Structure formats: C-alpha cells, structure tokens
C-alpha cells in the first residue's frame, strides 16, 4: 500500500504508526468463500467510501480520527488458506504487541480464524462476540479447517463464543452450537431484552467479529449470501453502543462486503459503521483505553502480553 495513503484521507499527522492508537489491517482475501466472489475487493471499496464521509460523529460529539489511525499494508498472502490465516495471525499479533487497538477489514470470514487466535493469545478470558447471519461452526469444510464455513469453530473451543443474528446453519453445526449462547434472529425479533441478555453472557474482554450479512438485505445487499430477516442499522448501533459501554472491547474485525459497482450504498453503510464503532470505543472521557483504572474501565492493554516475545521489534 502506498505509504503516503491514510485512512479516510485524514492528515498525515494523525496517520503515523508511532503516534496512532488505532491500526486498521486490510485483508483482501476471498479464497474459500462459497458465496459472491467479490470480497477480495472489499477493503479498497471500504477505504474509498471512507474518504467521502464526514469525520465528525454527531452522536458521540467526537472526531475519533484524532486518536490516530494507522492504515497498515494489506495482508496479501494467498498461497493457501492456512498460510493466509497464519499471516493474519502474525500481523495482528505484531500490532497488538505495540499496544494498538487493532481492527481488521476483510475479505471473507476465514480471516477471523487468524485474528481471533492473536486476540485470544493476548487477552485472558476472551469473549468472541460473533455477529452474523451464519453459524460458521463447521469443524471442516471440503477438506479444510480454514474455510469461511469454519470461521468461528476454533473460537467455540477456545473462547467464550456468543453468537448473535444467526438465521442460517447446517444441521451438522447443531453438534457444536451452544444453545445457551446463540441468539437466533427469529427469537430476537420478538424479544425486548435480547441486547441485555447478550451482554450478560459476555466476559470483560470482548473481541467482535462482524459479518455484514447479519444486516437485512433491504439495507445491505452487497454482501455474500444475503439472508432475509436481518438486523437494521439503528438497532445494531444501539446494541454495539451497549457492548462498548459495558465491556472492554479489545478489537474487532469486519468481513463480507461484496462491492457492486451499481450499488454503492452498502460501501458507505460499512464505512460509517466502522467509524461509529471506533467512535464508541474512544469517545468517552473515561474510556477503558484511556483511564487505566483497575475495573471495568481498565486500560485494554495495561496487562502484560501473553505472548512469549514481548520485545518483538521486527516491524
């Protein structure tokens, strides 16, 4: 990536790695997806849309880009799904070791296998909050454990996995799914308390993996395998705001934008959503990243890294 390019066209002074609190890692990978073959173009579409949005967030009364947002070089490893996952794992781990708030933009959902590994190594008692239309819990698909269909299987075994918005799954996934920690879209539609019920199941440290096909196709059509009956924009913001307020969100990834040259609204929805999530994280004056308090607002990165090599300087 051009080293002079910044996220959302922000001034270079806010885009330097050394002074930025936030890192965005693009991963234009679409090697295993069973769906629309356009996710590899998603990071570029996301970045282009981000350059055309306002950078003042009305709701939070903030300009989160002033926290510093470093746009990393894209992860382009595609020799195999396994190689891609390991590359994502290592690059995510690298920036976590520099005490950055790391975000990842895909790409298909298999990239999350690598991101979740890195965050789980870094943070104790991690919850993976999986927001998606699909369960993605297959142990293996077409001979690979690194398929998009297997995106959160490993997380189900090694973390506190909580799933929200699910409305499509294979019968084989019933053996893996935890019925106490999955929120099906059909049940959410008639529940007034689902947001509180979800947050009650989260541990303090939360990593969010956000698959854009959780949205209803009426507002988000440019995604892999759109599913009817999904979430709408403001209820999603209400839920995310609650999670960021009550828990220590340590990072997030966003996947499954499938850009369509004839439909640009989805690109802009995604750009705004991503920026909104950053705004929720950093807008509060007692934000967990800033305060350093030893409670629910504890600095996300105040604990010692669980990585063996804390002096990794190969940047």
Secondary structure, DSSP 8 states (H G I E B T S, - for coil): --TT--GGG--GGGS-TTT-SEEEEEE---SS-SS-TTGGGHHHHHHHHHTTS-S-BTTTTB-GGGG-EEE-------S-HHHHHHHHHHHHHHHHTTT-EEEEEESSTTHHHHHHHHHHHHSTTEEEEEE-SB----S-BTTBSSSGGGTTHHHHHHSEEEEEEE-B--GGGGGT--TTSEEEHHHHTT-SSHHHHHHHT--SEEEEEEEGGGB-TTT--SBTT--SS-B-HHHHHHHHHHHHHHSEEEEEEEE-B--BTTB-HHHHHHHHHHHHHHHHHH-STT-HHHH--SSTT--TT-S--SSS-TT----
